[in-house]
Amino acid sequence: RKEADKLLLSGENPRGTFLVRPAEHNPHGYSLSVKDWEDGRGYHVKHYKIKPLDNGGFYIATNQTFPNLPALVLSYTSKYCIICFRD
């Protein structure tokens, strides 16, 4: 999480830049970290849990599930830069 913050808050990354990383506490899950901006707070990073489904799919919100991780990521990438890394 700290490394994601450091990478995303780098000056050259615009708002909306995000990365997908292995979850800290769920061996089958991931985290989505997104650079954002708010007045009074400035640039910061928001973190979302990507949870696995029993059938092999993934979700962030239970009302929208995806058959695999690439499908989930593609649904959130219409205009954003993606940085992905693994252990």
N, C-alpha and C positions, 0 to 999 in steps of 0.2 A: 504494500500500500504506500509506504513512504517513497519507494523508488518510482512508483507510478506518479505520485504527486510531483516529484522532482523532474521527471521526464516531461510531463504535460505542462508544467508551469514555466518551462523554458520559453524565453521570449519569442522565439520564432514560430511557436505553435499558436495558431489562431483559436479563438473561442470555438468550441465544437469538436476540437481534436480529441480523439479518445483512443483507448487501448483496451484490449481484452487480455486478462491474465488469469492464471490458475487461482482459485479461491484459497484464502488462508485457512479456513476452517472446514471446508467441504471437499474431500478428495475427488469428487465427481463433478463439482461445480466450478464456476468461473466468476470473475468480477468484471464489470464494465466501469471504467473510470473515464470521466468526461471533464474537459476544461470548460469552465463557465465564467460568466461575469455578472455581477450585481452591483448597482449603485450602493455606496457605503461599505461594501465588502471587497470590491475589486475582483481580480481573478482568483479563482479557487477551483478545487476539483471535487466533483460529486462522484460517489461510488454506488454502484447498483449490483446486487447479487443476481447472478444468472444461475438459476436452480435447475437441476436435472429432473426430468420426468421418468417415471418407471419404465415407459416404453422407449426410452432413449432420446427423447426430445428435450427441449429446454424452454424456459420462460423467465421473464423478469416479473411480469404481472400475470396473474392466473387467467385473465380474460383473453390473453393472446399467447398461444404456444407455437413452437416451431419444431420441425422434425429433426433438426440438427443445428449445431452452433453456427455454421456458415449462413444458414437461412435466417437465423436471428440477427446476426451481424448485418447482413445485406438489408434487412428491413429498416435498420437504423442509419444507413450510410448514404442516403441519397445525395447529401451535399457535404459530408464530413471526411476528413483525413483519418486514416486508420493506422495505428502503430500496433503491431502484435509482437509479443515476445514469449518465449517459453523458458523454463528452467534450464 
